[in-house]
């Protein structure tokens, strides 16, 4: 049975706490898989992936997240295999199946050729193709701060919370001086806000949505607007488009 590393969600109540956390992601490393040069991947003890480099024979051992392994099998065309690997089984059974699938004698391995994997603190977080434009959450957050002044007390924009699971970041920003009242009730006030999403391992495009937040609701009820949605996939000059879509959302 597979033993992946935990992917725990983290909540942030301040811009400063989120910034400190995502800046840590700059410690991640990206490595390319080159099976034409003899690279190999194998699993040991249902818990670790070993990358052997064909160019010099060196090896590195990593843990892995569920998201990373799902992506690996999706790339190879063996996506349904992942679910069967999570079933209760004897130690080494999952490794045996996976190593057979990733054997050089099988046709699946070549589909991974040229792909990259990203790792941090000895854990593989995900796989992405060489066509993918790698834009880190820290860069997206810095661009948002540059355009909206999230670290300034006199800004019209206010940080309204964020979540991070693996590298899937979701940030909510409230525009302080906008909104309206409902049903002529002075206490039933809404605010307009922006929701910014990104991930740098290929599982989420860069998204900006407008939402309405109803303040009278204790759970902070949100309703997304269909009037504006900007989505940029991670290809080409994705980094250069961050400012453009944030400006569109602001106005």
Secondary structure, DSSP 8 states (H G I E B T S, - for coil): ----B----EEESSHHHHHHHHHHGGG-EEEE--GGGT-EEEEETTTEEEEE-TTT--EEEEEEBHHHHHHHHHHHT-TTHHHHHTS---TTHHHHHHHHHTSTTSSSGGGGTT-EEEEETTEEEEEE-TTS----HHHHHHHHHHHH-TT-TT-SEEEEEEEEETTEEEEEEEEEEEEEESTT-TT-EEEEEEEEEE-SSSSS-EEEEEEEEETTSTT--EEEEEEEEEEE-SSSSHHHHHHHHHHHHH-
